[in-house]
C-alpha cells in the first residue's frame, strides 16, 4: 500500500517526512543563530560613557618680574587656533529663477532653473533639492538631483527641463534649493 488510503504510510512518505523535518530544524537553528547575534549588541538608545582628558600646564605661571619677551611666548596648550573664515561655494551661488512642469504621463517632475555664480571660481557637481506641495500648501515629497555640469565664475547658466524624479499626481507647487556644490 502507498500512503494513508486504508493502511500504513509507505516508507517513501516516512523518509520524505524525516528529511523535511531535518531541513526545517536546520533552517530554524540558522535563523535563531542569526537573530540571537543581534541581541548581544547594545541598543542604540543606551547612553554612551565618554572619557574626558585634562591638560595641565607643567610650567608655573609667569611672575611679574619676567621680561615681556618671555610672557609673549606661544603656548599651544593655552592658546586658541585662529583660522580664517572659509567661504563655501554655496555662499555666492544662487537660484535666480525656477519653474516646473509635469512630463511623461504626468508623474515626472521637470524643473527649469537658472543658477547664478558670483564666486571668483567655477563650481561643479551642484546638488539641488526640490520640495513638492499640494494646493493647500501641505508638503508631499522631496526629490534631490545632482547636476554634474560646470557653472563658470561670475556667470549664470540655465538648465532646462531637468528630470528630478517621480512626483505625486496631487503636487501643484515646487520650491528648489541648493544643497551642495564643489569648487573647481
N, CA, C and O of each residue as an XYZ file, in Angstrom:
736
protein
N       0.827     -1.177      0.000
C       0.000      0.000      0.000
C       0.878      1.251      0.000
O       1.959      1.280      0.590
N       0.392      2.252     -0.661
C       1.132      3.503     -0.713
C       0.300      4.601     -0.102
O      -0.775      4.913     -0.616
N       0.752      5.184      0.956
C       0.049      6.316      1.553
C      -0.904      5.890      2.644
O      -0.783      4.785      3.174
N      -1.850      6.742      2.989
C      -2.803      6.540      4.074
C      -4.138      5.998      3.585
O      -5.115      6.069      4.331
N      -4.229      5.482      2.423
C      -5.503      5.003      1.874
C      -5.862      3.654      2.492
O      -5.788      2.620      1.829
N      -6.247      3.672      3.755
C      -6.701      2.457      4.408
C      -5.590      1.644      5.012
O      -5.867      0.580      5.565
N      -4.341      2.079      4.942
C      -3.265      1.293      5.515
C      -2.177      2.182      6.089
O      -2.357      3.385      6.280
N      -1.068      1.562      6.352
C       0.063      2.296      6.913
C       0.755      3.116      5.832
O       0.724      2.748      4.658
N       1.383      4.236      6.225
C       2.101      5.030      5.220
C       3.303      4.265      4.678
O       3.876      3.416      5.361
N       3.665      4.574      3.469
C       4.790      3.881      2.841
C       6.102      4.372      3.423
O       6.161      5.399      4.099
N       7.133      3.627      3.148
C       8.463      4.006      3.637
C       8.956      5.273      2.945
O       9.708      6.042      3.543
N       8.552      5.505      1.712
C       8.956      6.709      0.990
C       8.368      7.939      1.661
O       9.062      8.947      1.794
N       7.116      7.889      2.088
C       6.479      9.011      2.770
C       7.142      9.299      4.100
O       7.319     10.461      4.464
N       7.511      8.259      4.832
C       8.183      8.455      6.126
C       9.552      9.068      5.913
O       9.940      9.974      6.651
N      10.295      8.596      4.922
C      11.614      9.174      4.643
C      11.494     10.646      4.233
O      12.293     11.476      4.668
N      10.513     10.967      3.408
C      10.310     12.347      2.984
C       9.976     13.231      4.185
O      10.473     14.353      4.293
N       9.130     12.720      5.089
C       8.758     13.479      6.275
C       9.976     13.712      7.162
O      10.171     14.824      7.652
N      10.796     12.687      7.379
C      12.000     12.830      8.202
C      12.984     13.791      7.549
O      13.579     14.626      8.231
N      13.161     13.683      6.229
C      14.075     14.564      5.502
C      13.611     16.018      5.611
O      14.431     16.907      5.840
N      12.313     16.272      5.450
C      11.769     17.625      5.565
C      11.897     18.157      6.975
O      12.166     19.344      7.163
N      11.709     17.305      7.975
C      11.830     17.713      9.362
C      13.265     18.116      9.688
O      13.488     19.086     10.414
N      14.225     17.386      9.162
C      15.632     17.725      9.389
C      15.948     19.097      8.796
O      16.584     19.921      9.453
N      15.512     19.350      7.567
C      15.777     20.657      6.952
C      15.050     21.777      7.683
O      15.579     22.883      7.792
N      13.868     21.514      8.178
C      13.130     22.515      8.947
C      13.892     22.863     10.221
O      13.977     24.036     10.584
N      14.445     21.870     10.902
C      15.222     22.113     12.118
C      16.520     22.883     11.800
O      16.908     23.777     12.552
N      17.176     22.540     10.705
C      18.410     23.234     10.312
C      18.110     24.701     10.009
O      18.840     25.589     10.449
N      17.040     24.955      9.261
C      16.679     26.337      8.920
C      16.285     27.113     10.168
O      16.658     28.278     10.305
N      15.548     26.502     11.073
C      15.159     27.168     12.317
C      16.361     27.491     13.183
O      16.442     28.579     13.753
N      17.303     26.550     13.287
C      18.519     26.782     14.066
C      19.344     27.908     13.447
O      19.885     28.744     14.170
N      19.446     27.940     12.129
C      20.189     29.012     11.466
C      19.554     30.371     11.699
O      20.258     31.349     11.953
N      18.232     30.443     11.615
C      17.540     31.708     11.865
C      17.731     32.146     13.306
O      17.935     33.330     13.571
N      17.665     31.199     14.245
C      17.850     31.541     15.648
C      19.266     32.085     15.898
O      19.444     33.036     16.658
N      20.261     31.478     15.257
C      21.639     31.938     15.447
C      21.828     33.336     14.866
O      22.516     34.162     15.466
N      21.231     33.614     13.708
C      21.336     34.948     13.125
C      20.679     35.993     14.007
O      21.254     37.051     14.265
N      19.483     35.696     14.465
C      18.748     36.674     15.267
C      19.330     36.839     16.659
O      19.262     37.936     17.213
N      19.894     35.805     17.242
C      20.467     35.936     18.576
C      21.757     36.738     18.547
O      22.162     37.269     19.581
N      22.413     36.843     17.409
C      23.617     37.676     17.302
C      23.294     39.143     17.473
O      24.119     39.900     17.986
N      22.098     39.565     17.050
C      21.707     40.958     17.210
C      21.371     41.288     18.654
O      21.488     42.444     19.061
N      20.958     40.308     19.432
C      20.591     40.561     20.819
C      21.812     40.864     21.673
O      21.675     41.513     22.710
N      23.000     40.419     21.278
C      24.192     40.663     22.083
C      24.766     42.050     21.876
O      25.603     42.489     22.665
N      24.337     42.759     20.827
C      24.826     44.107     20.579
C      24.063     45.089     21.449
O      22.884     44.863     21.724
N      24.706     46.196     21.903
C      23.988     47.162     22.731
C      22.950     47.909     21.905
O      23.107     48.096     20.699
N      21.907     48.323     22.568
C      20.844     49.071     21.901
C      21.335     50.467     21.567
O      22.226     50.997     22.230
N      20.745     51.061     20.533
C      21.167     52.392     20.111
C      20.746     53.452     21.103
O      21.361     54.517     21.160
N      19.724     53.193     21.880
C      19.216     54.193     22.807
C      19.967     54.237     24.125
O      19.708     55.124     24.937
N      20.890     53.311     24.370
C      21.619     53.307     25.624
C      22.605     54.462     25.664
O      23.197     54.810     24.642
N      22.789     55.073     26.863
C      23.746     56.178     26.957
C      25.167     55.673     26.785
O      25.488     54.542     27.150
N      26.006     56.520     26.230
C      27.396     56.173     25.987
C      28.262     56.954     26.964
O      28.064     58.156     27.140
N      29.202     56.298     27.591
C      30.098     56.948     28.531
C      31.310     57.449     27.764
O      31.999     56.678     27.096
N      31.562     58.737     27.867
C      32.687     59.336     27.172
C      33.815     59.618     28.150
O      33.571     60.050     29.276
N      35.035     59.379     27.730
C      36.191     59.686     28.556
C      36.610     61.126     28.308
O      36.556     61.606     27.176
N      37.025     61.810     29.356
C      37.491     63.187     29.216
C      38.952     63.251     29.598
O      39.424     62.484     30.437
N      39.648     64.153     28.988
C      41.073     64.330     29.273
C      41.307     65.765     29.706
O      40.683     66.692     29.188
N      42.199     65.938     30.646
C      42.554     67.281     31.087
C      44.021     67.512     30.784
O      44.846     66.602     30.866
N      44.319     68.724     30.440
C      45.699     69.097     30.148
C      46.151     70.053     31.243
O      45.554     71.107     31.461
N      47.200     69.666     31.910
C      47.719     70.556     32.954
C      48.975     71.221     32.432
O      49.772     70.611     31.719
N      49.136     72.462     32.792
C      50.285     73.238     32.350
C      51.453     72.930     33.271
O      51.391     73.280     34.450
N      52.537     72.280     32.781
C      53.643     71.909     33.655
C      54.472     73.113     34.108
O      55.187     73.020     35.106
N      54.390     74.220     33.407
C      55.183     75.391     33.789
C      54.377     76.255     34.743
O      53.165     76.398     34.580
N      55.034     76.828     35.730
C      54.321     77.708     36.660
C      53.930     79.000     35.945
O      54.519     79.342     34.919
N      52.935     79.725     36.482
C      52.546     80.978     35.858
C      53.687     81.983     35.900
O      54.526     81.969     36.801
N      53.693     82.854     34.900
C      54.773     83.834     34.786
C      54.706     84.823     35.937
O      53.632     85.298     36.307
N      55.855     85.121     36.487
C      55.945     86.074     37.593
C      55.985     87.487     37.025
O      56.238     87.688     35.838
N      55.739     88.432     37.871
C      55.709     89.831     37.442
C      57.092     90.336     37.083
O      57.217     91.365     36.419
N      58.137     89.633     37.507
C      59.497     90.080     37.222
C      60.004     89.597     35.881
O      61.081     90.010     35.453
N      59.251     88.722     35.193
C      59.706     88.219     33.901
C      59.737     89.337     32.879
O      59.042     90.345     33.009
N      60.552     89.139     31.870
C      60.634     90.132     30.801
C      59.435     89.976     29.880
O      58.861     88.889     29.817
N      59.033     91.030     29.157
C      57.884     90.929     28.259
C      58.077     89.897     27.153
O      57.094     89.311     26.698
N      59.295     89.654     26.709
C      59.524     88.679     25.642
C      59.182     87.276     26.119
O      58.704     86.456     25.335
N      59.417     86.995     27.379
C      59.131     85.683     27.910
C      57.628     85.460     28.084
O      57.151     84.342     27.890
N      56.889     86.479     28.439
C      55.462     86.318     28.683
C      54.673     86.236     27.379
O      53.536     85.763     27.393
N      55.230     86.674     26.263
C      54.534     86.629     24.997
C      54.849     85.378     24.184
O      54.489     85.296     23.010
N      55.517     84.403     24.798
C      55.862     83.175     24.084
C      54.591     82.385     23.774
O      53.613     82.435     24.520
N      54.625     81.667     22.676
C      53.481     80.873     22.226
C      53.381     79.593     23.043
O      54.347     78.837     23.144
N      52.217     79.354     23.622
C      51.973     78.142     24.385
C      50.795     77.419     23.737
O      49.663     77.886     23.861
N      51.020     76.290     23.045
C      49.928     75.624     22.330
C      48.853     75.048     23.255
O      47.728     74.818     22.809
N      49.169     74.812     24.526
C      48.177     74.251     25.437
C      47.136     75.284     25.850
O      45.993     74.932     26.140
N      47.524     76.552     25.879
C      46.601     77.576     26.361
C      46.080     78.494     25.268
O      45.057     79.151     25.459
N      46.751     78.556     24.137
C      46.297     79.475     23.092
C      45.293     78.791     22.175
O      45.300     77.569     22.027
N      44.430     79.597     21.563
C      43.429     79.085     20.641
C      43.930     79.207     19.219
O      44.676     80.127     18.884
N      43.519     78.283     18.401
C      43.893     78.343     16.993
C      43.006     79.368     16.293
O      41.784     79.343     16.435
N      43.615     80.243     15.559
C      42.883     81.254     14.817
C      42.917     80.845     13.351
O      43.978     80.799     12.728
N      41.750     80.554     12.817
C      41.664     80.160     11.414
C      40.828     81.180     10.670
O      39.827     81.666     11.196
N      41.222     81.506      9.464
C      40.405     82.452      8.699
C      39.082     81.808      8.307
O      39.010     80.599      8.088
N      38.052     82.612      8.222
C      36.740     82.090      7.857
C      36.747     81.660      6.398
O      37.065     82.444      5.504
N      36.388     80.396      6.175
C      36.371     79.847      4.831
C      34.989     80.044      4.221
O      33.974     79.805      4.875
N      34.957     80.472      2.992
C      33.679     80.597      2.304
C      33.398     79.292      1.564
O      34.317     78.640      1.067
N      32.153     78.929      1.496
C      31.761     77.733      0.769
C      31.293     78.136     -0.622
O      30.929     79.292     -0.836
N      31.296     77.211     -1.564
C      30.822     77.556     -2.915
C      29.358     77.985     -2.927
O      28.928     78.676     -3.850
N      28.583     77.583     -1.911
C      27.171     77.940     -1.883
C      26.932     79.380     -1.437
O      25.835     79.907     -1.623
N      27.951     80.029     -0.845
C      27.754     81.389     -0.346
C      27.339     82.355     -1.445
O      26.489     83.217     -1.223
N      27.914     82.226     -2.597
C      27.628     83.163     -3.682
C      27.050     82.467     -4.911
O      27.145     82.981     -6.025
N      26.454     81.302     -4.703
C      25.760     80.572     -5.759
C      24.275     80.588     -5.429
O      23.867     80.129     -4.362
N      23.470     81.112     -6.338
C      22.041     81.304     -6.084
C      21.208     80.776     -7.250
O      21.672     80.707     -8.388
N      19.960     80.402     -6.935
C      18.980     80.076     -7.970
C      18.245     81.381     -8.257
O      17.518     81.892     -7.406
N      18.441     81.917     -9.462
C      17.817     83.212     -9.768
C      16.400     83.057    -10.291
O      15.580     83.947    -10.066
N      16.072     81.975    -10.976
C      14.697     81.735    -11.412
C      14.470     80.235    -11.513
O      15.394     79.468    -11.783
N      13.205     79.824    -11.289
C      12.881     78.409    -11.360
C      11.415     78.230    -11.702
O      10.566     79.053    -11.358
N      11.141     77.132    -12.388
C       9.773     76.743    -12.703
C       9.757     75.235    -12.877
O      10.808     74.608    -13.016
N       8.568     74.654    -12.868
C       8.482     73.217    -13.051
C       7.216     72.875    -13.820
O       6.263     73.652    -13.874
N       7.237     71.695    -14.410
C       6.082     71.176    -15.116
C       6.140     69.660    -15.059
O       7.148     69.069    -14.670
N       5.046     69.055    -15.451
C       4.973     67.598    -15.468
C       5.439     67.078    -16.825
O       5.283     67.744    -17.848
N       6.002     65.902    -16.814
C       6.431     65.264    -18.049
C       5.951     63.831    -18.061
O       5.362     63.347    -17.095
N       6.208     63.166    -19.157
C       5.784     61.771    -19.272
C       4.279     61.672    -19.240
O       3.597     62.362    -19.997
N       3.755     60.834    -18.385
C       2.307     60.689    -18.234
C       1.801     61.466    -17.024
O       0.755     61.139    -16.465
N       2.536     62.486    -16.624
C       2.114     63.322    -15.505
C       2.773     62.982    -14.193
O       2.496     63.638    -13.189
N       3.625     61.996    -14.159
C       4.259     61.619    -12.899
C       5.715     62.053    -12.808
O       6.326     61.906    -11.750
N       6.284     62.576    -13.873
C       7.669     63.054    -13.859
C       7.690     64.550    -13.598
O       6.880     65.295    -14.151
N       8.617     64.988    -12.758
C       8.788     66.411    -12.487
C       9.966     66.921    -13.300
O      11.079     66.409    -13.179
N       9.724     67.922    -14.121
C      10.760     68.543    -14.945
C      10.942     69.975    -14.474
O      10.014     70.780    -14.551
N      12.139     70.296    -13.985
C      12.425     71.600    -13.410
C      13.329     72.378    -14.350
O      14.309     71.843    -14.869
N      12.992     73.649    -14.566
C      13.852     74.565    -15.312
C      14.337     75.618    -14.325
O      13.530     76.286    -13.678
N      15.648     75.766    -14.209
C      16.180     76.752    -13.265
C      17.427     77.407    -13.811
O      18.130     76.844    -14.650
N      17.694     78.617    -13.317
C      18.880     79.370    -13.695
C      19.742     79.548    -12.460
O      19.280     80.053    -11.438
N      21.013     79.126    -12.558
C      21.959     79.269    -11.462
C      22.877     80.451    -11.745
O      23.397     80.592    -12.851
N      23.072     81.303    -10.735
C      23.953     82.460    -10.862
C      25.145     82.244     -9.926
O      24.974     82.097     -8.716
N      26.354     82.227    -10.498
C      27.575     82.025     -9.739
C      28.318     83.355     -9.638
O      28.870     83.829    -10.632
N      28.338     83.960     -8.458
C      29.041     85.219     -8.238
C      30.417     84.987     -7.614
O      31.085     85.948     -7.231
N      30.845     83.749     -7.508
C      32.161     83.427     -6.937
C      33.279     83.766     -7.922
O      33.041     83.960     -9.114
N      34.488     83.831     -7.404
C      35.675     84.064     -8.228
C      36.260     82.752     -8.734
O      37.422     82.701     -9.137
N      35.470     81.708     -8.715
C      35.890     80.399     -9.199
C      34.666     79.674     -9.743
O      33.529     79.999     -9.402
N      34.919     78.699    -10.588
C      33.833     77.906    -11.164
C      33.394     76.838    -10.170
O      34.172     76.423     -9.311
N      32.150     76.397    -10.290
C      31.637     75.334     -9.431
C      31.082     74.210    -10.301
O      30.677     74.430    -11.443
N      31.072     73.000     -9.735
C      30.545     71.836    -10.439
C      29.869     70.922     -9.426
O      29.903     71.191     -8.226
N      29.258     69.849     -9.901
C      28.565     68.873     -9.060
C      27.626     69.572     -8.077
O      27.777     69.461     -6.861
N      26.671     70.279     -8.625
C      25.735     71.061     -7.829
C      24.554     70.170     -7.474
O      23.931     69.580     -8.357
N      24.242     70.069     -6.188
C      23.134     69.248     -5.734
C      21.976     70.151     -5.340
O      22.138     71.086     -4.556
N      20.803     69.859     -5.895
C      19.607     70.629     -5.573
C      18.580     69.710     -4.930
O      18.585     68.499     -5.151
N      17.698     70.303     -4.132
C      16.594     69.586     -3.527
C      15.317     70.344     -3.839
O      15.247     71.555     -3.632
N      14.312     69.645     -4.334
C      13.031     70.263     -4.672
C      11.953     69.685     -3.767
O      11.805     68.468     -3.659
N      11.206     70.569     -3.119
C      10.100     70.171     -2.241
C       8.794     70.408     -2.985
O       8.559     71.504     -3.495
N       7.951     69.399     -3.050
C       6.682     69.486     -3.753
C       5.549     69.564     -2.734
O       5.570     68.892     -1.703
N       4.553     70.408     -3.052
C       3.450     70.635     -2.131
C       2.104     70.495     -2.840
O       2.014     70.585     -4.064
N       1.049     70.269     -2.030
C      -0.320     70.193     -2.540
C      -0.859     71.609     -2.731
O      -0.178     72.586     -2.421
N      -2.079     71.712     -3.240
C      -2.723     73.017     -3.445
C      -2.891     73.785     -2.141
O      -2.742     75.007     -2.116
N      -3.201     73.076     -1.059
C      -3.405     73.755      0.216
C      -2.092     74.086      0.929
O      -2.114     74.612      2.042
N      -0.961     73.788      0.312
C       0.350     74.103      0.884
C       0.963     72.975      1.680
O       2.091     73.102      2.156
N       0.247     71.875      1.838
C       0.774     70.728      2.572
C       1.912     70.056      1.822
O       1.878     69.923      0.599
N       2.915     69.637      2.570
C       4.104     69.010      1.976
C       3.775     67.614      1.457
O       3.104     66.830      2.128
N       4.258     67.318      0.254
C       4.072     65.981     -0.324
C       5.355     65.169     -0.313
O       5.419     64.109      0.311
N       6.376     65.661     -1.000
C       7.598     64.875     -1.138
C       8.779     65.781     -1.457
O       8.607     66.933     -1.855
N       9.970     65.248     -1.277
C      11.224     65.928     -1.638
C      11.962     65.063     -2.639
O      11.935     63.836     -2.551
N      12.604     65.688     -3.568
C      13.440     64.994     -4.546
C      14.748     65.764     -4.671
O      14.758     66.995     -4.658
N      15.858     65.025     -4.794
C      17.173     65.655     -4.983
C      17.728     65.257     -6.336
O      17.361     64.229     -6.905
N      18.616     66.091     -6.832
C      19.233     65.846     -8.139
C      20.640     66.411     -8.107
O      20.858     67.493     -7.563
N      21.591     65.701     -8.678
C      22.962     66.163     -8.811
C      23.175     66.632    -10.241
O      23.001     65.865    -11.188
N      23.549     67.887    -10.390
C      23.834     68.449    -11.707
C      25.340     68.375    -11.900
O      26.089     69.096    -11.240
N      25.782     67.520    -12.790
C      27.211     67.304    -12.997
C      27.741     68.193    -14.108
O      28.431     67.727    -15.015
N      27.421     69.445    -14.035
C      27.850     70.399    -15.044
C      28.612     71.517    -14.342
O      28.552     71.644    -13.119
N      29.321     72.319    -15.113
C      30.141     73.405    -14.566
C      29.440     74.731    -14.811
O      28.963     75.007    -15.912
N      29.387     75.549    -13.760
C      28.928     76.932    -13.893
C      30.171     77.795    -13.690
O      30.752     77.810    -12.604
N      30.573     78.508    -14.733
C      31.805     79.295    -14.687
C      31.698     80.439    -13.688
O      30.606     80.802    -13.250
N      32.856     81.000    -13.337
C      32.877     82.103    -12.382
C      32.206     83.344    -12.964
O      32.303     83.616    -14.161
N      31.524     84.093    -12.093
C      30.848     85.341    -12.455
C      29.944     85.157    -13.676
O      29.967     85.977    -14.594
N      29.152     84.089    -13.687
C      28.265     83.837    -14.819
C      26.984     83.177    -14.323
O      26.831     82.906    -13.132
N      26.081     82.928    -15.241
C      24.852     82.203    -14.933
C      24.613     81.175    -16.023
O      25.072     81.313    -17.157
N      23.876     80.137    -15.641
C      23.612     79.060    -16.578
C      22.198     78.544    -16.326
O      21.790     78.355    -15.181
N      21.454     78.318    -17.419
C      20.087     77.816    -17.324
C      20.063     76.333    -17.657
O      20.642     75.893    -18.650
N      19.393     75.583    -16.821
C      19.216     74.149    -17.022
C      17.735     73.931    -17.296
O      16.892     74.158    -16.428
N      17.428     73.490    -18.508
C      16.038     73.359    -18.932
C      15.549     71.926    -18.770
O      16.226     70.976    -19.162
N      14.386     71.789    -18.198
C      13.663     70.532    -18.047
C      14.523     69.399    -17.464
O      14.656     68.334    -18.066
N      15.101     69.649    -16.283
C      15.843     68.618    -15.561
C      14.849     67.644    -14.943
O      13.900     68.056    -14.275
N      15.065     66.378    -15.162
C      14.200     65.379    -14.534
C      14.683     65.179    -13.104
O      15.773     64.650    -12.886
N      13.873     65.604    -12.117
C      14.271     65.461    -10.717
C      13.655     64.238    -10.061
O      13.986     63.918     -8.920
N      12.771     63.556    -10.759
C      12.214     62.326    -10.212
C      10.727     62.233    -10.412
O      10.108     63.089    -11.045
N      10.159     61.177     -9.860
C       8.722     60.970     -9.936
C       8.056     61.768     -8.827
O       8.599     61.904     -7.731
N       6.879     62.291     -9.121
C       6.187     63.143     -8.168
C       4.726     62.705     -8.075
O       4.163     62.164     -9.028
N       4.136     62.944     -6.930
C       2.736     62.612     -6.683
C       1.841     63.396     -7.640
O       2.150     64.536     -7.986
N       0.742     62.793     -8.065
C      -0.155     63.467     -9.000
C      -0.869     64.645     -8.352
O      -1.423     65.482     -9.064
N      -0.873     64.738     -7.026
C      -1.509     65.844     -6.320
C      -0.602     67.048     -6.152
O      -1.037     68.064     -5.611
N       0.645     66.970     -6.597
C       1.581     68.086     -6.446
C       1.156     69.237     -7.353
O       0.851     69.044     -8.530
N       1.145     70.437     -6.775
C       0.787     71.608     -7.584
C       1.838     72.699     -7.496
O       1.773     73.665     -8.257
N       2.799     72.579     -6.599
C       3.845     73.582     -6.482
C       5.168     72.950     -6.126
O       5.213     71.862     -5.553
N       6.259     73.641     -6.471
C       7.599     73.139     -6.169
C       8.500     74.295     -5.799
O       8.379     75.391     -6.347
N       9.408     74.048     -4.866
C      10.404     75.035     -4.460
C      11.740     74.317     -4.374
O      11.895     73.382     -3.588
N      12.706     74.749     -5.176
C      14.009     74.110     -5.206
C      15.022     74.961     -4.445
O      14.926     76.188     -4.422
N      15.987     74.296     -3.826
C      17.062     74.989     -3.107
C      18.375     74.248     -3.323
O      18.395     73.070     -3.680
N      19.456     74.959     -3.100
C      20.803     74.394     -3.273
C      21.227     73.667     -1.996
O      20.999     74.143     -0.884
N      21.846     72.506     -2.185
C      22.336     71.732     -1.035
C      23.855     71.773     -0.979
O      24.426     72.066      0.072
N      24.513     71.487     -2.086
C      25.976     71.394     -2.087
C      26.521     71.719     -3.475
O      25.818     71.618     -4.481
N      27.773     72.106     -3.498
C      28.497     72.344     -4.753
C      29.980     72.184     -4.475
O      30.437     72.375     -3.348
N      30.717     71.834     -5.501
C      32.174     71.667     -5.367
C      32.893     72.772     -6.119
O      32.506     73.154     -7.223
N      33.933     73.269     -5.506
C      34.751     74.311     -6.111
C      35.736     73.672     -7.091
O      36.310     72.618     -6.817
N      35.919     74.329     -8.237
C      36.891     73.813     -9.217
C      38.184     74.581     -9.037
O      39.156     74.328     -9.749
